[in-house]
């Protein structure tokens, strides 16, 4: 009788252990499946980034964002894109260069979690421009508020923002300095001198000096 009891106990223990291992395997497979989605697939699955995904496709950045990374993406929602002035999005989708510049301003190289973001004042983007970070009231990046953080993907992390980020405009090139003749003409008080220079055939000489 004692041996029968021991056998039943052993059998129960083995079955319990088997169930635990099976449960762990199933949980592990689900976790692996969730972690297996890259940034693009994660954005598609979320359902709130259809416009962003469309823009990424138009800019030819899908393969890049499916790459090894890691990348940190500040992702505007569909509602964020809807805030753009009428016609802006359609115009951007037809201008690949400008669209790429804007989208890459939303991407930071490396995996920057929410805990990391609050430690910095600026983040260098793939665009090349720096993105300002303000943590005085919540977390803001540029002109956008971060509304959800740390959506993990296999090749990085997504933070959700409520506005589309626009990179700083390139500074206007400084005008070329005027030569002596043009400076004299522009001043307006050397008309007689300019006339004399031209009459003497010295204009080209003074322009090349």
Secondary structure as UniProt FT lines:
FT   HELIX           2..35
FT   HELIX           39..46
FT   HELIX           50..59
FT   HELIX           62..65
FT   STRAND          71..76
FT   HELIX           78..82
FT   TURN            86..87
FT   HELIX           88..93
FT   HELIX           96..104
FT   TURN            105..106
FT   STRAND          107..109
FT   HELIX           114..117
FT   TURN            118..119
FT   STRAND          122..125
FT   TURN            126..127
FT   STRAND          130..134
FT   STRAND          140..141
FT   TURN            142..143
FT   STRAND          144..153
FT   TURN            154..155
FT   STRAND          156..161
FT   HELIX           180..187
FT   HELIX           191..199
FT   TURN            200..201
FT   HELIX           203..207
//
